[in-house]
Amino acid sequence: MSDSDEDILVTQRLRIMRVILGALIAGCLAFLIIAVTLRQGGQMARPPALAIFTYFALGFAVFWTALSFLIPDFFVTAERRKMAKASERYLNDPQVRLAASDMVKLLGLYATRMIISSAIIEGCVFFFIIAYMLEGSPYCLVGALVLLGIMAAKFPNRVRVERWVEMQRELLQQERMRI
C-alpha cells in the first residue's frame, strides 16, 4: 500500500470515527437537554430526601470510567497477537496481503477501541442523567458533563491516530519476531 493510499485510508476512517463519536456525544447531549427541560419544567416528581441514585451513579461512573481506559487495550492486545500469528499464512499471497494490510486492521482496531471506551462512558453519562431526572441533584449534571468532556477528549485527530497506528505497528513487528 503506497503512502497516498494510506493517507486516503486514514482520512476516510478518521471521518467515520468522528461521525460515530459525534453521534454518541450528540445522543447524550440530547438526552441531557430533555432531562433538564423536564426537571426544570416541574414534570418530574419531587426529589427524595436521600439522593441514593446520585451516590450509586458516582460510584458506577468512577468504576466504569477507570475500566474504560483498560478494557479496550486488552482487546487491542489480543487482536494484535492474532494478527501476528495470522500473518505467517498470508506472506506468499500479495493480493490477500494488500486487502488485509496492517494499516487497515489497525485503523479498525483504533475505531473499535474508541467505540468500546466511549460506549462504556456513555452508559455512565446516561446513569447520571437518569439519576438527575429522579433526584434533581446538580451533582449528576456535573458528573454527566465531566464524562461528556472525557468522551470529547477521545475525539480522533490525524496525529493521534497515526501515532497510535505506528506504535501498534512496532508492537506487531516485535510480536511477529517472537513467533
MOQUITA-V558421 format. One record per residue. N is the residue number from 1. OMEGA is omega as a letter, one per 30 degrees, with the letter a starting at -180 (none if undefined). D_LAST is the distance of its C-alpha to the last C-alpha in Angstrom with 1 decimal. Layout:
# MOQUITA-V558421
n=N omega=OMEGA d_last=D_LAST
n=N omega=OMEGA d_last=D_LAST
This chain:
# MOQUITA-V558421
n=1 omega=a d_last=24.2
n=2 omega=a d_last=26.9
n=3 omega=l d_last=27.9
n=4 omega=l d_last=31.0
n=5 omega=l d_last=29.1
n=6 omega=l d_last=26.8
n=7 omega=l d_last=30.0
n=8 omega=l d_last=31.7
n=9 omega=a d_last=28.8
n=10 omega=l d_last=28.7
n=11 omega=l d_last=32.4
n=12 omega=a d_last=32.5
n=13 omega=l d_last=29.9
n=14 omega=l d_last=31.6
n=15 omega=l d_last=34.9
n=16 omega=l d_last=33.7
n=17 omega=l d_last=32.2
n=18 omega=l d_last=35.5
n=19 omega=a d_last=37.5
n=20 omega=a d_last=35.5
n=21 omega=l d_last=35.8
n=22 omega=l d_last=39.4
n=23 omega=l d_last=40.2
n=24 omega=a d_last=38.9
n=25 omega=a d_last=40.9
n=26 omega=l d_last=44.0
n=27 omega=l d_last=44.0
n=28 omega=l d_last=44.1
n=29 omega=l d_last=46.8
n=30 omega=l d_last=48.9
n=31 omega=l d_last=48.8
n=32 omega=l d_last=49.6
n=33 omega=l d_last=52.6
n=34 omega=a d_last=53.8
n=35 omega=l d_last=53.6
n=36 omega=l d_last=55.5
n=37 omega=l d_last=58.1
n=38 omega=a d_last=58.7
n=39 omega=a d_last=58.8
n=40 omega=l d_last=61.1
n=41 omega=l d_last=63.3
n=42 omega=a d_last=64.1
n=43 omega=a d_last=62.5
n=44 omega=l d_last=60.6
n=45 omega=l d_last=62.0
n=46 omega=l d_last=63.0
n=47 omega=l d_last=60.2
n=48 omega=a d_last=60.1
n=49 omega=l d_last=61.2
n=50 omega=a d_last=57.8
n=51 omega=a d_last=54.9
n=52 omega=l d_last=52.4
n=53 omega=l d_last=50.2
n=54 omega=l d_last=49.8
n=55 omega=l d_last=48.5
n=56 omega=l d_last=46.1
n=57 omega=l d_last=44.9
n=58 omega=l d_last=44.3
n=59 omega=l d_last=42.3
n=60 omega=a d_last=40.3
n=61 omega=l d_last=39.7
n=62 omega=a d_last=38.5
n=63 omega=a d_last=36.1
n=64 omega=l d_last=34.6
n=65 omega=l d_last=34.6
n=66 omega=l d_last=32.6
n=67 omega=a d_last=30.1
n=68 omega=l d_last=30.1
n=69 omega=a d_last=28.2
n=70 omega=a d_last=25.6
n=71 omega=a d_last=25.0
n=72 omega=l d_last=23.9
n=73 omega=l d_last=21.2
n=74 omega=l d_last=19.7
n=75 omega=a d_last=19.7
n=76 omega=l d_last=18.1
n=77 omega=l d_last=15.2
n=78 omega=a d_last=14.7
n=79 omega=l d_last=15.1
n=80 omega=l d_last=12.8
n=81 omega=l d_last=9.9
n=82 omega=l d_last=11.2
n=83 omega=a d_last=11.4
n=84 omega=l d_last=7.8
n=85 omega=a d_last=7.2
n=86 omega=a d_last=10.5
n=87 omega=a d_last=10.4
n=88 omega=a d_last=9.2
n=89 omega=a d_last=12.5
n=90 omega=a d_last=14.7
n=91 omega=a d_last=14.1
n=92 omega=a d_last=17.2
n=93 omega=a d_last=19.5
n=94 omega=l d_last=20.9
n=95 omega=l d_last=23.1
n=96 omega=a d_last=20.5
n=97 omega=l d_last=18.5
n=98 omega=a d_last=21.7
n=99 omega=a d_last=22.7
n=100 omega=a d_last=19.4
n=101 omega=l d_last=18.7
n=102 omega=a d_last=16.8
n=103 omega=a d_last=20.3
n=104 omega=a d_last=21.8
n=105 omega=a d_last=19.3
n=106 omega=l d_last=19.3
n=107 omega=l d_last=23.1
n=108 omega=l d_last=23.3
n=109 omega=l d_last=21.3
n=110 omega=l d_last=23.7
n=111 omega=l d_last=26.6
n=112 omega=l d_last=25.4
n=113 omega=l d_last=24.9
n=114 omega=a d_last=28.4
n=115 omega=l d_last=30.0
n=116 omega=a d_last=28.7
n=117 omega=a d_last=29.8
n=118 omega=l d_last=33.1
n=119 omega=l d_last=33.9
n=120 omega=l d_last=33.6
n=121 omega=l d_last=36.0
n=122 omega=l d_last=38.2
n=123 omega=l d_last=38.8
n=124 omega=l d_last=40.0
n=125 omega=l d_last=42.3
n=126 omega=l d_last=43.8
n=127 omega=l d_last=44.4
n=128 omega=a d_last=46.2
n=129 omega=l d_last=48.3
n=130 omega=l d_last=49.3
n=131 omega=l d_last=50.2
n=132 omega=l d_last=52.3
n=133 omega=a d_last=54.0
n=134 omega=a d_last=54.9
n=135 omega=l d_last=55.9
n=136 omega=a d_last=56.5
n=137 omega=l d_last=54.8
n=138 omega=l d_last=54.2
n=139 omega=l d_last=51.2
n=140 omega=l d_last=49.4
n=141 omega=l d_last=50.1
n=142 omega=l d_last=48.7
n=143 omega=l d_last=45.6
n=144 omega=a d_last=45.0
n=145 omega=l d_last=45.6
n=146 omega=l d_last=43.3
n=147 omega=l d_last=40.5
n=148 omega=l d_last=41.3
n=149 omega=l d_last=41.0
n=150 omega=l d_last=37.5
n=151 omega=a d_last=36.6
n=152 omega=l d_last=38.2
n=153 omega=l d_last=36.2
n=154 omega=a d_last=33.0
n=155 omega=a d_last=34.6
n=156 omega=l d_last=32.1
n=157 omega=a d_last=32.9
n=158 omega=a d_last=31.3
n=159 omega=a d_last=30.4
n=160 omega=a d_last=28.8
n=161 omega=a d_last=26.8
n=162 omega=l d_last=25.7
n=163 omega=a d_last=24.7
n=164 omega=a d_last=22.7
n=165 omega=l d_last=20.9
n=166 omega=l d_last=20.2
n=167 omega=l d_last=18.9
n=168 omega=l d_last=16.6
n=169 omega=l d_last=15.4
n=170 omega=l d_last=14.7
n=171 omega=l d_last=12.7
n=172 omega=l d_last=10.8
n=173 omega=l d_last=10.1
n=174 omega=l d_last=9.1
n=175 omega=l d_last=6.6
n=176 omega=l d_last=5.3
n=177 omega=a d_last=5.5
n=178 omega=a d_last=3.8
n=179 omega=none d_last=0.0
